[in-house]
Amino acid sequence: MSQSNGEETETETKSKIGFSDAVLEEASDALTAVGWSAPTDDPELTSDDPFVRSIDASIQRDIGVGLDELLNPAKVVNLERDLYNLRSELATLTGQNDLEVAGLLTDECDGGGGGEEADNVRARIDKKEKDLAIERRSVFRGWLKNVFLGQAVLSLALSFVMSTDPAILFGGFSWFKSYNMDTSIKVLGFWWWWLFIVPSLRSRRPSGPEKKALDIAFLATPLVSLIAPAVTKDTALIWALNFIVVAGSYGFAFAFDDDDEDDDNKKQPEWLKFIYKSLDFGTGKERGARQ
C-alpha cells in the first residue's frame, strides 16, 4: 500500500509540475544534442579518466582517429556515459543485478523480460546507440579547419572595409543612404573581431599557445570595443586597436608559453579557470574531450 501511495504521489507531483516523462526525455535529448548531459554522481570526466581512455581507444580501433578528432567529442562521451547508465539499469530490471556492463553490448546486458519499464529503457538505448553511431563517424576533417581559417581571413578584410569606408560595399543600395547606415556599419565593423574573426579562428580547435592567445583575445576584444568609443569616435582606430590586442595576445601566449600546461593551470585562480572552461564549451574540449 505504501509503495502504491508513493507511486501516486510521484505521479501527482509530475502532474503538478507539468512535466511528463516524455517531455523530460525530449528535453534531455535536446541538451545531449548540443554536447551536454545531466551530471551524475561521478566527478566530471577528463581525458585521463579510464572511462574516457577506453572510449578513445575504441574509436581509434574502429575509426582510426582519436576522440579529440571527432566533430563533437563531448557528445560522444556523454552518449557513452548515458548508455553505460542505461545498460546498468536494464541489467538490474532484467535480473542481472551484479553484472558489470562496461565493455558489454546491450544484448549481453539484457536478461529478458522486465516489463514495460525495461521496454522503455531498451527504446532509449536503441535511440542513443543510433546517435552514437553517427557521432563516432563524424570526424573533424582538415578541410573544415581550412574553411574556418578562410572565413576568418574573409571576415578580416570585410570588417576593415566596413570600419573605414562601408560605402564601398553598400553605397549602391538605397537603404544605405536613406537610413544613414554609415555609422552603424562602421561600428559593426570593429565588433566583427569578437563576433566572427576570433570565433572562426577558435573553431579550428587550436591547442597550446595559440589556444591561449585566442582565449585572451576573445575576452579582450569586446572590452576594447566597449571602452574605446568613450575615448575616440574613429572606428578605423578602434578596429586597429582590436587588431593590436589580437596580435598582442598571440605574442604574449607564444612568448610565455609553458610546456607544462597542467602546472600552469594549477597556478590560475578559480574564476579564470571557470572562464576558460566556459570558453571551451563547443570547441571540442568540453567534458572529457581533451585535458
N, C-alpha and C positions, 0 to 999 in steps of 0.2 A: 504493500500500500504506500509506504513512504517513498519507494522508488518511483511509483506511478505519479505521486504528487510532485516529486522532484522534476520529472519529465514535463508535467503540465506547467509547472512554474517556469521552466526554461522556455517552453513554447510561448507562454503568456508574455514573458519578458521580451522575446524576439518580436512578438506581435506589437507590443507597446512601443518598442524602439522603432519598428518599421522596416527592419531588415530581415529578409528570409535567407535561408542557406544558399539559394540560387543567386541572390543578389550579392552576398558576401563572396561567393566563389567567383562570380563575374568580376567583382572589384579586384580580387586577388590576382586573377589572370591579367587584368589590365595593368596592374602595378608590375607584375613579373615581366610583362612585355617591354617595359622600359628599363629593365635591369634591376628591379627592386623586389625584395620578397620580405615577408614578415619575419622579424627576428625570432630566433629560437632561444632556448636556454643556453646553448653553446656560445662561447665567445666568438667575436667576429672573425671570420676566416681570413687568413693571409696566405701568401704564396708558399710559406713554409709549413702550412698545415698539412698533415698527412692526407687528409681528405682531398685537398686541392691538388697535392702532388699526384695522387692516384688518378685524378681527372686529367691532369696534364699528360701523364704517361699514357693513358688510354687514348687520348686524342692524337698524340704523336705516333702511336702504334697504328691507329686506324686511318688517320688523315695525312700524317706526315709533317704536321706543323705543331708548334706549341700552343698552349692555351691562350697566351697573350697575342697570338697572331690571328685569333678569330675576330670576327666583326664585333661581337658582343660577348666578351669573356665573362662579364658579370652575370649575364642572363644564363649562361651555361652552368656556372657554379650554383646559382640559385635553383635552377631546374633540377640539377643533380641532387641537391640537398632536399628539395621537395620530394623527389622520387624516393630517396632513402627513407624519409619520414613516412611517406605513404605506403611503401612496401613493408616497413616495420608494422604499421597499423594493420595492413592486410594480413600479415603473418599472425598477428595477435587475434584478429577477428576470425581467422580460419583454423585456430587451434595450435599454431606453431609459436608458442609464447617465447621459447628460449632460442629462437633462430636468429643468428646474426646475418643480416641481409646485405651487408657490404660485399660488393662484387658479385652478387647473385642477380639473375634475371627475374622478372616479375613472376613467371611461371614457377620458378623454384621457390618463391616466397608464398605462393598461393596454395593453401591446403584444401581448397574447395569448400563450397557452402558459404556460410557466414551471413546468409540472408540479404535483405535489401541494403543494409549498411555496407556490407562488403562489396556489393554490386556497384554502389556509388563510388567507393574507393577505386575499384577497378576502372570505372569510366574516367575518373580523374587521372589515374595513372596512364591510361591509354592516350589521353589528350596531351599530357605533359611529355610522354615519350615521343609523340609525333613532333611537338615543338622542339624538343631537344635534338632530334634527328636533323631538323632543318638548320638549327643554330650551329651544330657541330660541323656542318659542311660550309658554313658562311665564313670564308676566310677573308681577312683584311689584306687585299692584294696590293702589290706595289704600285700598280697603275692608279689605284684610288688615292694613294698618298700624293701622287703627281697631280691628280685632279685638284686636290686641296691646295697644293702649292701654286698651281696655275690660278686658282681662284683668288689666292692671297695677292699674287702679283697683279692680276687684273684689278682687284679692289684698290690696291695701292695707287695705280695710275688713275683710276676713276675718281678716287677720293681727292687726289691732288687737283685735278681739273675742277671738281665740284667746289673745293675750298678757295680756289684762286679766280676762276672765270667760268662759272656754270653756264653762261650764255653760249659757250662753245658747244655744249651738249644739248641744251634745252631752249636756246634762243629762237629756234624755228617754231616752237609751239606757242599758240596764242595764250594759253593759260599762264605761261611763264611771266609775261608782262602784265596780263590782266590782274593777276592775284599777287603781283610783286613778290615772286618766289625767290628772288636772288639771294636775300639774306638767309632764308630758311634752308636753302640747298647748301649754302656755304657752311652753315652750322652743322648740317648733316655730314658734310664732307670731313670735318675733323673728328666727328663722332664715329666715322667709318672705321677708325683704328680699333675701337673697342667692339663695335658691332660685327665687323666682318674680317678685318685683316688678321688680328691676333687670334680670334677663334678659328680661322681657317688654318693657320699655322699649328695651332694646338690639336686640331682634328687629325693631324698626321701622326699623332701619338709619339712625339719625340721623347727621348729619355736623357738622363744625365743633366749636364749644364744647360742644354737647350730647353729642356722642360722647365727647369728652374727659371730661366730667363723669361719664358713665355708666361709662367705663373706670375712673376713680378710685373711684367708688362700688362697682364690682364687686370691686375689690381691697381696699377699706377695710371694707366691711360684715362680711365674715367675721372680720376681725381684732377688730372691736368685739364680735361675738357670741362670740368665743373668750375674749377678755380680760376683758370686763365682768363675767361671772359670778364672777370671782375677787374682785371688789370689792363687788358687790351681788347679792342674790338677787331683787331686784324686777324681774320680767320686763317689766312695763309700762315701767319706766325704761330697760331695755336696748332695748326696741322704740323708745322715744323717742330714744335715742342713735343708733340706726341711721337714724332719720328725719333727725336733725340732720346726720349725716355725709352723707347723700344730698343734702340741701338745701345743705349747705356745699360739696359737690363742684360743684353747679350754680353756686353763687355764685362760687367760685374760677375755674371754667372760663370763665365769661362775663366776669368782671372782668379776667382776664389773657389774654383771647383775643388770639392773634397772627394777623393776617391772612395773614402769610407762613408757612404751615404747614411748608413744606419747610425753611426756616431753623430753625424751632422744633424740628423732628425731628432736625436735624443736631446740635443742642446737647444732645440727650438721650443719656445713657450707653447703651452697648450692651445692658446687661442690661434696662434699661427698655424699649428698642426691642423686645427679644425678647418681653417680657411683653405689650406692647401688640399685637404682631403675633400672638401666640398667642390673645389675646382676639378678634382679628378673624376667626379661623377660624370659618366657619359663619354669619357675619353679612353676607356679601356683599363683603368687602374682601380676601379671600384670593386669592393668586396672580393678580394682574393684573386683578381686578375693578374696583379703583379705585387711585388713587395711595396 
